């Protein structure tokens, strides 16, 4: 994950291990990105990574964002990231 964030020039503001079990870890990551397109490229790269099962954008409150809404700050959850 950190390699993808670095490759895409995103700053990690906060990283929280939200859930951990034997097979999977769930991280909630606050990223500093330049715009929605930047975030979209990062999510696409995470989804393409073999170790990531799911990557999605969240509201700051932790709720899922419906299509077409663009709140700030950006938050990214990576449930199912394999360890």
C-alpha positions as CSV (number, residue, x, y, z in Angstrom):
1,X,0.0,0.0,0.0
2,X,2.6,2.5,1.0
3,X,4.5,1.9,-2.2
4,X,1.4,2.6,-4.3
5,X,0.8,5.8,-2.3
6,X,4.4,6.9,-2.8
7,X,4.5,6.1,-6.5
8,X,1.4,8.2,-7.0
9,X,2.6,11.1,-4.9
10,X,0.0,10.9,-2.1
11,X,0.8,11.9,1.5
12,X,-0.4,9.5,4.2
13,X,-2.0,11.7,6.9
14,X,-3.3,8.8,9.1
15,X,-3.2,5.0,8.9
16,X,-5.5,3.0,11.1
17,X,-5.6,-0.8,11.4
18,X,-9.4,-1.0,11.7
19,X,-9.8,-4.8,11.8
20,X,-7.4,-7.7,11.9
21,X,-8.1,-11.4,11.6
22,X,-6.1,-14.4,10.4
23,X,-6.5,-13.9,6.7
24,X,-7.2,-10.2,6.3
25,X,-6.5,-6.8,7.6
26,X,-8.7,-3.8,7.2
27,X,-7.0,-0.3,7.0
28,X,-8.5,3.1,7.0
29,X,-6.1,5.6,5.4
30,X,-6.4,9.4,5.3
31,X,-4.6,10.6,2.2
32,X,-3.7,14.1,1.0
33,X,-4.3,14.1,-2.8
34,X,-4.4,17.0,-5.3
35,X,-7.9,16.3,-6.7
36,X,-10.5,13.7,-7.4
37,X,-8.6,12.4,-10.5
38,X,-5.5,11.8,-8.3
39,X,-7.5,9.8,-5.8
40,X,-9.2,7.8,-8.6
41,X,-5.8,6.8,-10.0
42,X,-4.7,5.7,-6.5
43,X,-7.8,3.6,-5.9
44,X,-7.4,2.0,-9.3
45,X,-3.8,1.1,-8.5
46,X,-4.8,-0.4,-5.1
47,X,-7.6,-2.4,-6.8
48,X,-5.1,-3.8,-9.3
49,X,-2.7,-4.9,-6.5
50,X,-2.8,-8.7,-5.8
51,X,-2.7,-8.1,-2.0
52,X,-5.8,-5.8,-2.0
53,X,-9.2,-7.3,-2.0
54,X,-11.2,-4.1,-1.9
55,X,-10.4,-0.4,-2.0
56,X,-13.0,2.3,-1.7
57,X,-13.5,5.9,-0.8
58,X,-15.3,6.9,2.5
59,X,-16.9,10.0,3.9
60,X,-14.9,11.5,6.8
61,X,-17.5,10.0,9.1
62,X,-16.6,6.5,7.7
63,X,-19.8,6.1,5.6
64,X,-19.6,5.0,2.0
65,X,-19.8,7.8,-0.6
66,X,-22.5,7.6,-3.2
67,X,-21.4,8.1,-6.8
68,X,-20.9,11.7,-7.8
69,X,-20.3,13.2,-4.4
70,X,-17.0,14.8,-3.6
71,X,-16.6,15.7,0.1
72,X,-13.3,16.7,1.7
73,X,-11.0,15.6,3.3
74,X,-10.3,12.4,1.3
75,X,-10.5,9.1,3.1
76,X,-9.8,5.7,1.8
77,X,-10.6,2.3,3.3
78,X,-8.8,-0.8,2.3
79,X,-10.9,-3.7,3.7
80,X,-9.5,-7.1,3.0
81,X,-5.9,-6.1,2.4
82,X,-4.0,-9.3,2.8
83,X,-1.1,-9.5,5.2
